[in-house]
């Protein structure tokens, strides 16, 4: 309820206890007094160990109707059928908890489980249910199974020591085949057998690829049951991440099944086989499967009857594994020979961060070997520390790369007075993303990322690039030789992106300030006064710089790439259209540009040279823009270039 106060809750609870003639719970009163922010869910309502009869449960409704909780802990509260069903109905109606602990309540009975199942089915907020040591018997299991089949929110389910062997497990496993939300299932201490129960679990793994943790510790799976589970594991292309088979009487025979299965599993990261009498032969059976597996990161082999011989087999796997993070070999008789093999393996392994071994050296017939064991244990520890430091450095590098990918460093190079051959690495200043968006970026990159000098235009060969399109790659040499006077309106944006090299994008602003354009033009005029035979007649009309289609010999038409320092002369492989300069200029002024571009955009085109003949590169380019066919081609090229610029990962 909104605008509720702690005093209100306290008063309502006390009045309910008086009305129902039941004792107030001091532990609960203390928690209510400590409630602070009542608007969101309160962290925890802890009633663990308090005896809750039916009346005490009814009094709790005054709290549940006013505040909600993340955790409601009802562990070992001696709930009976009436109290449990009343509490579960309240929690369902008021959506009181996201995590509910009802463990160690052995007498909730059929009606209690029925109410719990109804709560699981109807409540959208309940994510975690802990029912350890709360028996789920044959007549109660169908209700829970039905709820699990259609449960929309439950993610974690603890049913350890719940007497599930037999029909209850069959009902649960059948229901969970349809469940797509449950991620963690804990079934330890249920006396699950190696026949029917294991067959049900194997079938569950075949059909459910959403469960990520399956804990089967302290059962009687045996080698026969492991064969069923392995059949299901083979079908797990994605899903199961952690499998715990601790203390299930598994031997070397079961390891043969598991060794054949491991190369097929693609999601399994943690495999705990501790406290099974696997022995040296079992580890040998497992070794090739582990080497063929590409997903296991953590392996538990504590107390598995290993000696030095088994440790050598484990060391072979460590040496071959590029991804193993943790290995537990405690409570095994691994002496000097085994430790030596493990130490050597760690010298070539760069992934293992933790190798658990017994701290005290094992007894040896030769006393000096005990000191050798201590030295080897120290070496192994140092190897793990070295790997940890390497892993941390690698992680920091990856984080930096991710940051540079998500927020690329963009620099803008203003035109300098040294000349057009200057590359765009000096005088960098910060650029805003709006510039690239306004301009509709036209990426033109050479492979080495530097702007090509103007004389490179005549070579006619374009180096291979890692660009996504041919147009982008072939336009590389045209990045720098755009006309000198128009460079004041251009921005060179240097972008570093991981895996794609250093690139330079030539970007022309849509609307540049006249003062800035004029000052830039003046600086270029001063710098190039000696190089120009005559001053240009007038500024070129505004059009979008086009991306000409590459010729068969790899050259770019001179109409787009020609320098303004001399009249454009067609190369051997090019055939620019010819026309009257005056007609061309008027057509470019009057004809609307393709793709809705503004006329200011044409400043990037080469200016007309002072010579008045009809072979001028800029005039030819303007004439091409005025033709309807070339309008369509240009529009398509611009669209492709804008798509490529948007799709290229930074």
Secondary structure, DSSP 8 states (H G I E B T S, - for coil): -TT--HHHHHHHHHHHHHHHT----HHHHHHHHT----SS-EEEEE-TT----HHHHHHTHHHHTT--EEEEE-TT----HHHHHHHHHHHHHHT--SEEE--S-TT-HHHHHHHHHHHHHH-SS--EEE-TT----HHHHHHHHHHHHH-SS--EEE-TTS--TTHHHHHHHHHHTT-SS--EEE-TTS---TTHHHHHHHHHHHH-----EEE-TTS--HHHHHHHHHHHHHT-SS---EEE--SS---HHHHHHHHHHHTT-SS--EEE-TTS--HHHHHHHHHHHHHH-S---EEE-TTS---HHHHHHHHHHHHH-SS--EEE-TTS---HHHHHHHHHHHHH-SS--EEE--SS----SSTHHHHHHHHHHHHHHHHHHHHHHHHHHHHHHHHHHHHHHHS--EEEE---TT-TT--TTSSEEE--HHHHHHHT-EE---TT-S---GGGGGG--------SSHHHHHTGGGTT-S-SGGGGGEEEEEEEETTTEEEEEEEE-SS--HHHHHHHHHHHHHHTTTT-SS--SS-------------TTS---HHHH--TTS-----TT-------HHHHHHHHHHS--GGG--GGGGGGS----S--STT-HHHHHHHHHHSHHHHHHHHHHHHHHHHHHHHS--
